[in-house]
Amino acid sequence: MSDTMKNTLLFGLVAVLILGTGFVQSWNVAVLILNMGLISAIMALGVNLQWGFAGLFNVGVMGFVALGGLAVVLTSMPPSPGAWAAGGAWRIILALGLGAATVIAAVMINKRMPKGRARLITMLVVLVGGFFLYRAVFDPGVAFVEAITPAATGNIGGINPGGVENFKAHGYMTLVGWGFGGVLAAGAAWLIGKTALGLRSDYLAIATLGIAEIIIAVMKNEDWLARGVKNVIGLPRPVPYEIDLQESPSFIARAEGLGIDVATASSLTVKLGYSLLFAAVLILIFVAAQLALKSPWGRMMRAIRDNEVAAEAMGKDVTRRHLQIFVLGSAVCGIAGAMLTTLDGQLTPGTYQPLRFTFLIWVMVIVGGSGNNLGAVLGGFIIWFFWVQVEPIGLWLMQVITAGLDDGSALKSHLIDSAAHMRLLTMGVILLLVLRFSPRGLIPEK
C-alpha cells in the first residue's frame, strides 16, 4: 500500500468516527469533537515543531496555551473604567516598567563592569532598590484595581474599542487576540529560551514544566490581570450568537425548510462557524510548517536534531536555531490556546492541567508521527476523539459486562465506577500499541 493511500485511509477513518458520532449520538457532539480536534491538531503541530524538527523536550505546553487564553481576554474584553479612573491601572503599568528597567540595568551592569566586589555591590543595590521601588508602586495599584466592583470585574479589563456597553459587537477583536496570543507566547518563549535552552534535554523539561506552573500560578493569583480563579466569562465571539439567529426570520425560515429544530440549527451553525475559522488557521499553519520543513532551514534543523556536534562543526549556531524553533512552536501553542478560550467563551485558569495540555499533546505527536506534520494533525484528531468518547463507551461496556449481576452487587458497582478511569487506561494502551507495532508513529517521518 502506498503512503498516499495509507494516509487517506487514516484520515478517512477519522472522518467516519466523527460522522458516526453525529449519527449515533448527536451532531452537536460530533461538531464539538471536530472543533477540539482542529485545536488539538494545531497544538500538536506546535510541539512537533519543537520536538520533531529540533529535538527540544518542552513539557511546559500548558503555560503557552494559558498565555494564549490570557491574550484573548486582554484583547477582546472592554477596559474597566473604574480601574483606569482610579489610577490603579496606570500604577500597575508604571510598576511593571520599573521592574523591567531594574532587570535591564542589572544585566547591563553585569556586562559592562569588570568582575569584582564593586560590580557585585552595585548589582545588589540596583536589584534590591528596584524591587522595593517596584513594590511601592505596584501594591497600591493592585489594591485600587481589585477594589473596583470585585464581584463583577476587579481587573483592568482589555482594549476592546466597543467599550462596556457594546463590546460584543466588536467580535473581530477576538480574532486579533488569536494573533496576540501567538505574540505573547512567543515573547515568553524567547525569555525562557534565553535562559533554559542551554540545559540538557531532561533539565530543559524540568525547567519548562516549572516555568509553566509559574505562569499558571500568576494567572490564578493576580486578580487584577484576569480575575484569577474568579474567571472571566462572556468573551465576545467572532461568530453569531444563538439567540440572535433564533430571532432572525430568515434563519427560522431556512431551519424550518430543512426540517431542523431552530435551537439545534442555531447551535450547529455557531459550531460550524468556529469549525471554518479553526480549519483556516490549521491550514495556514500546516502549509507554513510544511514549507519550513522542506526548506534549507528545515533540513538544517533536522541536521542539528540528529547530531548537534556535527552541525556545530559545520558552523551552525545551534543555540540560536534552538531558540528560533522554540519561539515558533510556542507561538503556535499560544494561538491554539487563544482559540480554545474563544471556543469556551471564558478564561478559567484552574482548567490548565498538565494532563490535558502536556501529556495529551505529547501522546498526539508520538502516535501521529514525530517529525511529520501530517502525522501530528492525524494524532490530534484521533487522540482527542478517544479522549472524549472512551468514557461513555467504557460505561456502556461495563454495564453490558455486569448486566447479569444484581443491582446491589459490590463487584457491579466497582466496575461501573471504574469506567471513569477508562480514559487514562485507553491512552496508555494506544500509546503502547503504537510504540510496539509502529514505533515511529502512524505517519512516520520520511
Long-range contacts (C-beta under 8 A, 24 or more apart in sequence): 3-443, 6-443, 7-374, 7-378, 7-443, 10-378, 10-442, 10-443, 11-378, 11-381, 14-378, 14-381, 14-382, 14-385, 17-385, 18-385, 21-385, 21-389, 27-264, 27-268, 28-264, 28-267, 28-268, 28-271, 31-268, 31-271, 31-272, 31-275, 32-271, 33-384, 33-385, 33-388, 33-389, 34-275, 35-271, 35-274, 35-275, 35-278, 35-343, 36-343, 36-384, 36-388, 37-380, 37-381, 37-384, 37-385, 38-275, 38-278, 38-279, 38-281, 38-282, 38-380, 39-278, 39-336, 39-339, 39-340, 39-343, 40-336, 40-360, 40-361, 40-364, 40-380, 40-381, 40-383, 40-384, 41-282, 41-364, 41-376, 41-377, 41-379, 41-380, 41-381, 42-278, 42-281, 42-282, 42-285, 42-332, 42-335, 42-336, 42-339, 42-380, 43-332, 43-333, 43-336, 43-337, 43-357, 43-361, 43-364, 43-380, 44-361, 44-364, 44-365, 44-368, 44-376, 44-377, 44-379, 44-380, 45-282, 45-285, 45-286, 45-289, 45-332, 45-373, 45-376, 45-377, 45-380, 46-329, 46-330, 46-331, 46-332, 46-333, 46-336, 47-329, 47-333, 47-361, 47-362, 47-364, 47-365, 47-376, 48-289, 48-329, 48-365, 48-370, 48-371, 48-372, 48-373, 48-375, 48-376, 49-289, 49-325, 49-328, 49-329, 49-332, 50-325, 50-326, 50-329, 50-330, 51-365, 51-370, 52-365, 52-370, 52-371, 52-372, 52-373, 52-376, 52-445, 53-292, 53-293, 53-298, 53-301, 53-302, 53-305, 53-325, 53-371, 54-301, 54-304, 54-305, 54-321, 54-322, 54-325, 54-326, 55-201, 55-304, 55-305, 56-197, 56-201, 56-204, 56-322, 56-325, 56-326, 56-329, 57-201, 57-202, 57-204, 57-205, 58-204, 58-205, 58-208, 58-326, 58-329, 58-330, 59-205, 59-208, 59-209, 59-212, 59-354, 59-358, 59-362, 60-192, 60-207, 60-208, 60-209, 60-210, 60-211, 60-212, 60-358, 61-212, 61-333, 61-357, 61-358, 61-361, 61-362, 62-212, 62-216, 62-352, 62-353, 62-354, 62-356, 62-357, 62-358, 63-188, 63-208, 63-211, 63-212, 63-213, 63-214, 63-215, 63-216, 64-185, 64-188, 64-189, 64-212, 64-330, 64-333, 64-334, 64-337, 65-333, 65-334, 65-336, 65-337, 65-340, 65-352, 65-357, 66-212, 66-215, 66-216, 66-219, 66-337, 66-349, 66-352, 67-181, 67-184, 67-185, 67-188, 67-215, 67-334, 67-337, 68-178, 68-181, 68-182, 68-184, 68-185, 68-333, 68-334, 68-335, 68-336, 68-337, 68-338, 68-339, 68-340, 68-341, 69-181, 69-337, 69-338, 69-340, 69-341, 69-347, 69-352, 70-181, 70-184, 70-219, 70-225, 70-226, 70-347, 71-177, 71-178, 71-180, 71-181, 71-183, 71-184, 71-185, 71-334, 71-338, 72-174, 72-177, 72-178, 72-180, 72-181, 72-235, 72-338, 72-341, 72-342, 72-347, 73-158, 73-177, 73-226, 73-232, 73-235, 73-341, 73-347, 74-158, 74-159, 74-177, 74-180, 74-226, 75-158, 75-159, 75-160, 75-173, 75-174, 75-176, 75-177, 75-180, 76-158, 76-160, 76-167, 76-170, 76-171, 76-173, 76-174, 76-176, 76-177, 76-235, 76-236, 77-157, 77-158, 77-160, 77-167, 77-232, 77-235, 77-236, 78-157, 78-158, 78-160, 78-162, 78-163, 78-164, 78-167, 79-156, 79-157, 79-158, 79-159, 79-160, 79-163, 80-145, 80-148, 80-153, 80-155, 80-156, 80-157, 81-164, 82-148, 82-149, 82-153, 83-144, 83-145, 83-148, 83-153, 83-155, 83-156, 83-157, 83-224, 84-156, 86-144, 86-145, 86-148, 87-141, 87-144, 88-140, 88-141, 88-142, 88-143, 88-144, 88-145, 88-148, 88-156, 88-224, 89-141, 89-145, 89-156, 90-141, 91-137, 91-138, 91-140, 91-141, 91-144, 92-138, 92-141, 92-142, 92-145, 92-156, 92-224, 94-137, 94-141, 95-134, 95-135, 95-137, 95-138, 95-141, 96-138, 98-130, 98-133, 98-134, 98-137, 99-130, 99-134, 99-138, 101-130, 102-126, 102-127, 102-130, 102-131, 102-133, 102-134, 103-130, 105-130, 106-130, 141-224, 142-222, 142-224, 145-224, 146-223, 146-224, 150-223, 153-227, 154-223, 154-224, 154-227, 154-230, 155-223, 155-224, 155-225, 155-226, 155-227, 155-232, 156-224, 156-225, 160-236, 162-236, 167-236, 168-234, 168-236, 168-237, 168-241, 169-236, 170-236, 171-236, 171-237, 171-238, 171-239, 172-238, 173-236, 174-235, 174-236, 174-237, 174-238, 174-342, 175-238, 175-277, 177-338, 177-342, 178-281, 178-335, 178-338, 178-339, 178-342, 179-335, 180-338, 181-334, 181-335, 181-337, 181-338, 182-331, 182-332, 182-334, 182-335, 182-338, 183-331, 183-334, 184-334, 185-330, 185-331, 185-333, 185-334, 185-335, 185-337, 186-327, 186-328, 186-330, 186-331, 186-334, 188-215, 188-330, 189-326, 189-327, 189-329, 189-330, 189-331, 190-323, 190-327, 192-326, 193-322, 193-323, 193-326, 193-327, 194-323, 197-319, 197-322, 197-323, 197-326, 198-319, 209-354, 209-358, 212-354, 212-358, 216-349, 216-352, 219-349, 219-352, 220-349, 220-350, 226-347, 226-349, 227-347, 228-349, 229-349, 229-350, 231-346, 231-347, 231-348, 231-349, 232-346, 232-347, 233-345, 233-346, 234-345, 234-346, 235-341, 235-342, 235-345, 235-346, 235-347, 237-270, 237-342, 237-345, 238-273, 238-277, 238-342, 239-270, 239-273, 239-274, 239-277, 240-269, 240-270, 240-273, 241-270, 242-266, 242-267, 242-270, 245-269, 245-270, 274-342, 274-343, 277-339, 278-339, 281-335, 281-339, 282-377, 285-332, 285-335, 286-373, 286-374, 286-377, 289-373, 290-373, 293-373, 301-325, 302-371, 359-427, 360-384, 360-387, 360-427, 363-427, 363-430, 363-431, 366-431, 366-434, 366-435, 366-441, 367-430, 367-431, 367-434, 367-441, 367-442, 368-441, 368-442, 368-443, 369-440, 369-441, 369-442, 369-443, 369-444, 369-445, 370-440, 370-441, 370-445, 371-444, 371-445, 372-441, 372-443, 372-444, 372-445, 372-446, 374-443, 375-441, 375-442, 375-443, 375-444, 375-445, 378-442, 378-443, 379-441, 379-442, 382-442, 383-427, 383-430, 386-426, 386-427, 386-430, 387-423, 387-427, 390-422, 390-423, 390-426, 391-419, 391-420, 391-422, 391-423, 393-422, 394-419, 394-422, 394-423, 394-426, 395-419, 395-422
